[in-house]
Amino acid sequence: MSTAPEPVPEPVPDTALPADDTQVELAGPNPWLVLVILGVLFAGLGIWLIFSTRASQATVAILLAIGLFLSGLNEFVWAGDRRKPWVGFVLGGLFLLGGMAVLLETNASLKVFATVIGACLITVGVFQMAAAVIGRDELRHWVWMLVFGLFTVAIGVAAIVWPSATIRVIGLLVGIRLLIIGLGSIGLGATMRSLR
């Protein structure tokens, strides 16, 4: 008794596989432009702080407050791009609170001024390090964020321990930090522009 051979099923095209010509579309009108503008502001303020070592306490306080406000704005702008947006919003809020605290203590005694700046920077730095460690699976450059957090804490400790040199040391260190962030932001913006 012979049996008829079973029909061989025709191959079904696999539509689940991605096409070879994958195109990447960047969201937003000009996200690279925002990065470049923020980078220029950060870098300019950083250079100003670096070379303002002879400035008065009030001038340095205003520059520091602007730097903290810009940092907060930067965190708010990019909070939505995080897997956990609340991290960016909390960081932004801490930067803004730090800027307000520095402005309110502009004319305080040097020791009080140094303590306020130090406490603000230590708080922000600790949270930055925690956010870097928590988000290390989603953040490509989490190590740099951890390093910046540690650097921020070190600046805050220096302000509290060495208040007599607060104006020179804090202005210089915060200026270097803002300059590095600014140059990195400009570089990232230029890279994003080339991808468009």
Secondary structure, DSSP 4 states (H G I P E B T S, - for coil): ---PPPPPPPPPP--SSPPSS------SS-HHHHHHHHHHHHHHHHHHHHT-TTS-HHHHHHHHHHHHHHHHHHHHHHGGGSSSHHHHHHHHHHHHHHHHHHHHTTTS-HHHHHHHHHHHHHHHHHHHHHHHHHTTTT-TTHHHHHHHHHHHHHHHHHHHH-GGGHHHHHHHHHHHHHHHHHHHHHHHHHHHHHH-
